[in-house]
Amino acid sequence: MKNSKKLIFASLVLSFMTYTSAQAQEKAASFGFKGGLNFSNLYTDSVDDNNVLTGFNAGLYAKFPIANGIAIQPEISYTTKGAELVYNNAFVQGVSKFNINYIEVPVLVVMNVTENFNIHVGPYAAFMVSGRTSNDSNFGSSQSELDTDDFNKLDAGISGGVGIDLDVVNFGVRYNYGLTKIGKDNSFISSDAKNSVMNVYVGLRLN
């Protein structure tokens, strides 16, 4: 009888330890890096969705579970934004590009809809580090660096998207909606222009 009680107690302890270990593993933080393509635009009161510029994003992320199926995911990345204008008239044809580069930090709430599929949303803040304009036409090509002092360097907005998490690799699509104006009265772009970026990414979990 005593041996039976000891066996039951040992089984309960082992079960509890297994459950605790599983919970700890489930709620352990994960880290990795991610990167992908950006499809950016500048939107104003008269937004033109045809002026999409293709760029890239690359950076690091961390994921901290806070409850069953819910986690906080801060990130830091280098990301490109801007817009592209294709023009074609009786005198000249070409492509003009406005490129701006940021260090961006989103903080997202990640909610699992299924074991592998999630939705995520949260604020982001970004700091402009550089930029340039380029123009390629039938009359030639030109390029010039931007003076970041002519722009509002801080960009902030809302990020939201969906993701698929596998054991090591994760995929996602996200939209960043800018809430701050990037232009100043003395800049050559509209002073009410804001960033609009759709990005597609692949992530690699490191632990």
Secondary structure, 3 states (H helix, E strand, C coil): CHHHHHHHHHHHHHHHHHHHHHHHHHCCCEEEEEEEEEEEEEECCCCCCCCCEEEEEEEEEEEEEEECCEEEEEEEEEEEEEEEEEEECCCCEEEEEEEEEEEEEEEEEEEECCCCEEEEEEEEEEEEEEEEEEEEECCEEEEEECCHHHECCEEEEEEEEEEEECCCEEEEEEEEEECCCCECCCCCCCCCCEEEEEEEEEEEECC
